[in-house]
Amino acid sequence: MSKVLVIGAGGVGSVAVHKMAQNPDIFSHITLASRRIVSCEKVAESVRARTGVTIDVAQVDADNVAETVALIERVQPKLVVNLALPYQDLAIMDACLATKTDYLDTANYEPRDTAKFEYSWQWAYQDRFKEAGIMALLGSGFDPGVTSVFASYIKKHLLDRIDTLDILDCNGGDHGQHFATNFNPEINIREVTAPSRHWEGGKWVEGPALKHKQPFDFDQVGEKNMYLMYHEELESLAKFYPEIKRIRFWMTFGDAYLKHLEVLQNVGMTRIDPVIYNGQEIIPLQFLKAVLPEPSSLGSTTRGKTNIGDIATGEKDGRQKTVYVYNICDHEDAYAETGNQAVSYTTGVPAMIGAALMLTGAWKGEGVFNIEQFDPDPFMDMLNAHGLPWQVKELDAPLDF
Ligand code: NDP
């Protein structure tokens, strides 16, 4: 029986709160706070209609540490679940430190003025969290999150040694819009326009953004082009699994999405430095976000499935083996259950699961932890029980690309 405070009432926050409300034995009291109270009220209404559970709502600017501290002191949660934007991570961690409250998030910190995401800023809180006797769980979404837990599961049960790991993220959904992103457009566009980077032979190998293309036949989705990209779980997996010689991340994109992105980049609309417009400073990418469809509005029209998983090659009982662990999630099923499409669903469910494991004490510790540092088994069981079932396949041969 525990009180939880969720910050961020976007698509991911909405799914997480719906799933928490479905588990009242663990989440006995839920408060949802966001920059705009109206975002929280919409979610609260849907939660009440779908589950019969009433949640509390609050307004907070999570960039403001004092405001968040005051909210935490008022609500007295056992855990703060940060589902706002990566920009707020450090401010919310500071508020958790000040109030000695556990912390969880799904995306690592990014400064607003540089498209650079890395764990160093959050790992720097290790000693302070330890001294305060509190725990931070970083990256409890799908990727990072489930894909990192899949790697731990592979290491624990399927391979004695992992030599190569490829994370394949396919969204086979179609939302019917010319151009839209499935989660926060600003964060999404910053991520996909960054240079590609993968881990090989103990160092990072960089390449141009979205240039290394590879077709792949995804179960229940079909063949799609996927592109080599940098993604934040590569950094923590390289740190916690130093035996892995090569770790890569691939994401699928359709030709129309890439064409729109290329044009937007060429005309300067993805810039994150300020420009003066009508005497006022604006950031082009933030303006672009304002004219694009809200990801949370895509749920009702999105059809198709996501298929995200890990392919690992290594050794088991002296034999070379390649295994594939993946989840398939249907956009329409996710929408029917929570009113949100599968990209929010596949992130919000693991956020709820990580929170449940912290609140029940199944995962505990003092300091700052990445998700792959914990026993994968209870998390994998909960994925099966809470809407994200996974499967394991043995492949005949390692990937040939
Ligand atoms: P949205 O943009 O839909 O929602 C973000 C929410 O945060 C909004 O409700 C917004 O407020 C709120 N917010 C923004 N700034 C503040 C602030 N200063 N104080 C309080 N609230 C604020 O994003 P998503 O729901 O799609 O994504 C949420 C998080 O999940 C992001 O960090 C994203 O990077 C991460 N993510 C992780 C994935 C993974 O697999 N690990 C995959 C997808 C997303 P309001 O509406 O009230 O104005």
Boltz pocket constraint, residues with backbone or C-beta under 6 A from the ligand:
constraints:
  - pocket:
      binder: B
      contacts: [[A, 7], [A, 8], [A, 9], [A, 10], [A, 11], [A, 12], [A, 13], [A, 33], [A, 34], [A, 35], [A, 36], [A, 37], [A, 39], [A, 40], [A, 60], [A, 61], [A, 62], [A, 63], [A, 82], [A, 83], [A, 84], [A, 85], [A, 86], [A, 88], [A, 106], [A, 107], [A, 139], [A, 140], [A, 141], [A, 142], [A, 143], [A, 144], [A, 145], [A, 182], [A, 183], [A, 184], [A, 187], [A, 295], [A, 296], [A, 343], [A, 344], [A, 346], [A, 347]]
      max_distance: 6.0
